């Protein structure tokens, strides 16, 4: 102690240090921060993420959003698609009408306009019968392909699409099924039906109608659903699920139309002309058939797109929280 006292006498500046301890208030303390960390934390901007996709990164310098331009291009794309569809429809329609009206162009010399218009239906029918005799399967395939294409077009318009804003791929799939399968299979089916019921009794027509609306309708509806699903590149599980859900509703829906039509089919129409009559009625039936076949697939696609859209805000919220957590840790 004497040594300490003597030192304090010699060096008075040490007296205050050993005698009294000073405590600095917490409010007046200056925090010691690393210069590098401070610069990183201060230079980082926390950019707010809004729900609007087009203005999400407006606060970031040099970033140009692409979503707004995508939305602006939707209208021109639809317009271009409608223009292409209109050109296709008008082109095929003009070709078909021209072929029908000019069936007798080699014999028009000296004919009046009345004579030309008078013989157009009769001579077109003669040309159709000649095509049936030359190649019956190909002629029926062509008619079924046209009918199934027009029927799907009517179905899309019935679903609310504009006249020329139809789905070309869907229409092509339906027409392809009608051309490759319905025309050829129906040709052999009507011959088989005549072989199964080779009688001329009164009960033959109701028996053919019953056979048509049970066995043949079940087979053809299943073929139509499966082939369309394969053309859409869907899995067999999805195709089977859709077929299972719509099989009986579609079969019973046909009973409201076809029994009355087939009383004429099997009672009055000759065998070779039956498919033409059936295809005329098919314009109504294909509308129903196409609607049943495509509504499940389109609903599943819309659900998948809505799930993708709903997952986008959650990902954006994660991106929003990452800069905040990083600056907090720093």
C-alpha positions as CSV (number, residue, x, y, z in Angstrom):
1,X,0.0,0.0,0.0
2,X,2.9,2.4,0.8
3,X,4.2,1.8,-2.7
4,X,0.9,2.6,-4.3
5,X,0.6,5.8,-2.2
6,X,4.1,6.8,-3.2
7,X,3.3,6.2,-6.9
8,X,0.2,8.2,-6.6
9,X,2.1,11.0,-5.1
10,X,4.7,10.9,-7.9
11,X,2.2,10.4,-10.7
12,X,-1.0,12.3,-9.8
13,X,-2.7,11.2,-13.1
14,X,-3.0,7.7,-11.8
15,X,-4.9,8.7,-8.7
16,X,-8.2,9.2,-10.5
17,X,-7.8,5.9,-12.4
18,X,-7.3,3.7,-9.3
19,X,-9.7,5.6,-7.0
20,X,-12.9,6.0,-9.1
21,X,-14.3,3.8,-11.9
22,X,-16.4,5.7,-14.4
23,X,-19.5,4.0,-16.1
24,X,-20.6,5.3,-19.5
25,X,-24.4,5.2,-20.0
26,X,-25.6,2.8,-22.6
27,X,-27.4,5.5,-24.6
28,X,-24.2,7.4,-25.1
29,X,-22.1,4.5,-26.2
30,X,-21.0,4.4,-29.8
31,X,-21.4,1.0,-31.4
32,X,-18.4,-0.5,-32.9
33,X,-19.2,-1.7,-36.4
34,X,-17.0,-3.3,-38.9
35,X,-16.4,-1.0,-41.8
36,X,-16.9,-3.8,-44.4
37,X,-20.2,-5.1,-42.9
38,X,-21.5,-1.6,-42.4
39,X,-21.0,-0.8,-46.1
40,X,-22.7,-4.0,-47.2
41,X,-25.8,-3.4,-44.9
42,X,-26.1,0.2,-45.9
43,X,-25.7,-0.3,-49.6
44,X,-28.4,-3.1,-49.8
45,X,-31.9,-1.9,-50.8
46,X,-34.9,-3.9,-49.7
47,X,-37.1,-3.8,-52.8
48,X,-40.8,-4.3,-52.0
49,X,-42.5,-6.9,-54.0
50,X,-46.0,-6.0,-55.1
51,X,-48.7,-8.3,-56.3
52,X,-48.6,-6.7,-59.7
53,X,-46.3,-8.8,-61.9
54,X,-45.7,-5.9,-64.3
55,X,-44.5,-3.4,-61.6
56,X,-42.7,-5.8,-59.3
57,X,-39.2,-4.6,-60.0
58,X,-39.9,-1.0,-61.0
59,X,-37.7,0.2,-58.1
60,X,-34.7,-1.7,-59.4
61,X,-32.6,0.4,-61.7
62,X,-32.0,-1.2,-65.1
63,X,-34.7,-3.9,-64.8
64,X,-37.4,-4.0,-67.5
65,X,-40.3,-6.4,-66.7
66,X,-41.4,-8.7,-69.5
67,X,-44.9,-9.6,-68.2
68,X,-46.5,-6.4,-69.3
69,X,-45.2,-6.9,-72.9
70,X,-46.6,-10.4,-72.8
71,X,-50.0,-9.3,-71.8
72,X,-49.9,-6.7,-74.5
73,X,-49.2,-9.4,-77.1
74,X,-52.3,-11.5,-76.3
75,X,-54.6,-9.4,-78.4
76,X,-52.6,-9.5,-81.6
77,X,-52.0,-13.2,-81.2
78,X,-55.7,-13.9,-81.0
79,X,-56.3,-11.6,-84.0
80,X,-53.6,-13.4,-86.0
81,X,-55.1,-16.8,-85.1
82,X,-58.6,-15.7,-86.1
83,X,-57.3,-14.4,-89.4
84,X,-55.6,-17.7,-90.1
85,X,-58.7,-19.6,-89.2
86,X,-60.9,-17.3,-91.4
87,X,-58.6,-17.8,-94.4
88,X,-58.7,-21.6,-93.9
89,X,-62.5,-21.8,-93.6
90,X,-63.1,-19.4,-96.5
91,X,-60.6,-21.3,-98.6
92,X,-62.1,-24.7,-98.0
93,X,-65.7,-23.3,-98.2
94,X,-65.0,-21.6,-101.5
95,X,-63.4,-24.8,-102.9
96,X,-66.4,-27.0,-101.8
97,X,-69.0,-24.6,-103.1
98,X,-67.2,-24.2,-106.4
99,X,-67.0,-28.0,-106.9
100,X,-70.7,-28.4,-106.1
101,X,-71.9,-25.6,-108.4
102,X,-69.6,-26.5,-111.3
103,X,-70.5,-30.1,-111.4
104,X,-71.9,-29.7,-115.0
105,X,-69.4,-27.1,-116.3
106,X,-68.5,-29.3,-119.2
107,X,-72.2,-29.2,-120.4
108,X,-73.1,-25.6,-119.7
109,X,-72.8,-24.6,-123.4
110,X,-76.3,-23.4,-124.4
111,X,-77.8,-23.9,-120.9
112,X,-79.8,-21.2,-119.2
113,X,-79.1,-20.2,-115.5
114,X,-82.4,-22.0,-114.6
115,X,-81.2,-25.2,-116.2
116,X,-77.8,-25.0,-114.4
117,X,-79.4,-24.5,-111.0
118,X,-82.0,-27.2,-111.7
119,X,-79.6,-30.0,-112.4
120,X,-77.0,-29.2,-109.7
121,X,-78.5,-31.4,-106.9
122,X,-79.3,-34.3,-109.2
123,X,-75.9,-34.4,-110.9
124,X,-74.1,-34.1,-107.5
125,X,-76.1,-37.0,-106.2
126,X,-75.1,-39.0,-109.3
127,X,-71.5,-38.2,-108.8
128,X,-71.7,-39.3,-105.2
129,X,-73.2,-42.7,-106.2
130,X,-70.5,-43.1,-108.7
131,X,-67.9,-42.5,-106.0
132,X,-69.5,-45.1,-103.8
133,X,-69.3,-47.6,-106.5
134,X,-65.7,-46.8,-107.4
135,X,-64.4,-46.7,-103.8
136,X,-67.1,-46.9,-101.1
137,X,-64.8,-46.9,-98.1
138,X,-62.8,-43.8,-99.2
139,X,-66.0,-41.9,-100.1
140,X,-67.5,-42.6,-96.7
141,X,-64.2,-41.7,-94.9
142,X,-64.1,-38.3,-96.7
143,X,-67.7,-37.5,-95.6
144,X,-67.1,-38.6,-92.0
145,X,-63.9,-36.5,-91.8
146,X,-65.8,-33.4,-93.1
147,X,-68.7,-33.9,-90.7
148,X,-66.5,-34.5,-87.6
149,X,-64.5,-31.4,-88.4
150,X,-67.6,-29.2,-88.8
151,X,-69.2,-30.8,-85.7
152,X,-66.2,-30.0,-83.5
153,X,-66.3,-26.4,-84.9
154,X,-69.9,-26.1,-83.9
155,X,-69.1,-27.5,-80.5
156,X,-66.4,-24.9,-79.9
157,X,-68.7,-22.1,-80.9
158,X,-71.4,-23.6,-78.6
159,X,-68.8,-23.5,-75.8
160,X,-68.5,-19.7,-76.2
161,X,-65.5,-19.3,-78.6
162,X,-65.9,-16.7,-81.4
163,X,-66.6,-18.0,-84.8
164,X,-63.1,-17.8,-86.2
165,X,-61.2,-18.3,-82.8
166,X,-61.5,-22.0,-82.8
167,X,-58.8,-24.4,-81.7
168,X,-57.3,-25.7,-85.0
169,X,-55.5,-28.6,-83.4
170,X,-58.6,-29.8,-81.7
171,X,-60.6,-29.5,-84.9
172,X,-58.0,-31.4,-86.8
173,X,-57.9,-34.2,-84.2
174,X,-61.7,-34.6,-84.5
175,X,-61.7,-34.6,-88.3
176,X,-58.8,-37.1,-88.3
177,X,-60.7,-39.5,-86.1
178,X,-63.8,-39.2,-88.3
179,X,-61.8,-39.7,-91.5
180,X,-59.6,-42.6,-90.4
181,X,-62.0,-44.5,-88.1
182,X,-65.6,-43.5,-88.3
183,X,-66.1,-43.8,-92.0
184,X,-64.3,-47.1,-92.5
185,X,-65.7,-48.8,-89.3
186,X,-69.2,-47.6,-90.0
187,X,-69.0,-49.1,-93.6
188,X,-68.2,-52.5,-92.2
189,X,-70.5,-52.2,-89.2
190,X,-73.7,-51.7,-91.4
191,X,-72.8,-54.7,-93.4
192,X,-72.2,-56.7,-90.2
193,X,-75.6,-55.6,-88.9
194,X,-77.3,-56.8,-92.0
195,X,-75.6,-60.1,-91.6
196,X,-76.6,-60.4,-88.0
197,X,-80.3,-59.6,-88.8
198,X,-81.0,-61.1,-92.2
199,X,-84.8,-61.1,-91.7
200,X,-87.7,-59.1,-93.0
201,X,-89.9,-59.2,-90.0
202,X,-91.4,-56.2,-88.2
203,X,-89.1,-56.6,-85.1
204,X,-85.9,-56.4,-87.1
205,X,-85.8,-52.6,-87.2
206,X,-86.2,-52.2,-83.4
207,X,-83.7,-55.0,-82.8
208,X,-81.1,-53.2,-85.0
209,X,-81.8,-49.9,-83.2
210,X,-81.3,-51.6,-79.8
211,X,-78.1,-53.3,-81.0
212,X,-76.8,-50.0,-82.4
213,X,-77.5,-48.1,-79.2
214,X,-76.0,-50.6,-76.9
215,X,-73.1,-52.5,-78.4
216,X,-72.0,-50.3,-81.3
217,X,-72.5,-47.0,-79.4
218,X,-70.5,-48.3,-76.5
219,X,-67.7,-49.4,-78.8
220,X,-67.5,-46.3,-80.9
221,X,-67.7,-43.8,-78.0
222,X,-64.8,-45.7,-76.3
223,X,-62.8,-45.6,-79.5
224,X,-63.4,-41.9,-80.0
225,X,-62.4,-41.0,-76.4
226,X,-59.3,-43.2,-76.4
227,X,-58.0,-42.1,-79.8
228,X,-58.6,-38.4,-79.0
229,X,-56.8,-38.8,-75.7
230,X,-53.8,-40.4,-77.4
231,X,-53.7,-37.6,-80.0
232,X,-53.6,-35.1,-77.1
233,X,-50.6,-37.1,-75.8
234,X,-52.4,-37.8,-72.5
235,X,-51.6,-40.7,-70.2
236,X,-53.6,-43.9,-70.3
237,X,-54.6,-43.3,-66.7
238,X,-56.2,-39.9,-67.5
239,X,-57.9,-41.3,-70.6
240,X,-59.4,-44.2,-68.6
241,X,-60.5,-41.8,-65.9
242,X,-62.3,-39.5,-68.3
243,X,-63.9,-42.5,-70.2
244,X,-65.1,-44.0,-66.9
245,X,-66.7,-40.7,-65.8
246,X,-68.4,-39.9,-69.1
247,X,-69.2,-43.4,-70.5
248,X,-72.8,-43.9,-69.1
249,X,-73.8,-40.2,-69.3
250,X,-72.8,-40.1,-73.0
251,X,-74.5,-43.4,-73.7
252,X,-77.7,-42.3,-72.2
253,X,-77.5,-38.9,-73.9
254,X,-77.4,-40.7,-77.2
255,X,-80.7,-42.4,-76.4
256,X,-82.4,-39.0,-76.6
257,X,-81.5,-38.6,-80.3
258,X,-80.4,-41.8,-82.1
259,X,-83.4,-44.2,-81.6
260,X,-85.7,-41.9,-83.5
261,X,-83.1,-41.2,-86.2
262,X,-82.2,-44.9,-86.6
263,X,-85.9,-45.9,-87.2
264,X,-85.3,-44.1,-90.5
265,X,-81.8,-45.5,-90.8
266,X,-82.7,-49.1,-90.6
267,X,-86.3,-48.8,-91.9
268,X,-86.1,-46.6,-95.0
269,X,-82.4,-46.0,-96.0
270,X,-80.5,-48.5,-98.2
271,X,-77.3,-50.0,-96.8
272,X,-74.9,-48.0,-99.0
273,X,-76.7,-44.7,-98.3
274,X,-77.0,-45.1,-94.5
275,X,-73.7,-43.5,-93.5
276,X,-74.6,-40.3,-95.4
277,X,-77.9,-40.0,-93.5
278,X,-76.2,-40.8,-90.2
279,X,-73.5,-38.2,-90.9
280,X,-76.2,-35.6,-91.4
281,X,-77.5,-36.4,-87.9
282,X,-73.9,-36.6,-86.7
283,X,-73.6,-32.8,-87.1
284,X,-75.7,-32.6,-83.9
285,X,-74.2,-35.7,-82.2
286,X,-70.5,-34.8,-82.8
287,X,-71.2,-31.4,-81.1
288,X,-72.2,-33.4,-78.0
289,X,-69.5,-36.0,-78.3
290,X,-66.7,-33.4,-78.8
291,X,-67.9,-31.4,-75.8
292,X,-67.9,-34.4,-73.6
293,X,-64.5,-35.5,-74.8
294,X,-62.7,-32.2,-74.5
295,X,-64.3,-30.5,-71.4
296,X,-62.4,-32.8,-68.9
297,X,-59.1,-32.3,-70.6
298,X,-59.5,-28.5,-70.9
299,X,-60.6,-28.3,-67.3
300,X,-57.5,-30.2,-66.2
301,X,-55.3,-27.9,-68.2
302,X,-56.9,-24.8,-66.7
303,X,-56.5,-26.1,-63.2
304,X,-52.8,-26.8,-63.8
305,X,-52.3,-23.3,-65.1
306,X,-54.2,-21.8,-62.1
307,X,-52.0,-23.8,-59.7
308,X,-48.9,-22.5,-61.5
309,X,-50.2,-18.9,-61.2
310,X,-51.0,-19.3,-57.5
311,X,-47.6,-20.7,-56.7
312,X,-45.9,-17.6,-58.2
313,X,-46.9,-15.2,-55.4
314,X,-45.6,-17.6,-52.7
315,X,-42.2,-17.8,-54.5
316,X,-42.2,-14.0,-54.7
317,X,-42.8,-13.7,-51.0
318,X,-39.8,-16.0,-50.4
319,X,-37.7,-13.8,-52.6
320,X,-38.9,-10.8,-50.6
321,X,-38.0,-12.2,-47.3
322,X,-34.5,-13.3,-48.3
323,X,-32.9,-9.7,-48.4
324,X,-34.5,-8.8,-45.1
325,X,-33.2,-11.9,-43.3
326,X,-29.7,-11.3,-44.9
327,X,-29.5,-7.7,-43.7
328,X,-30.7,-8.7,-40.3
329,X,-28.0,-11.3,-39.9
330,X,-25.4,-8.9,-41.0
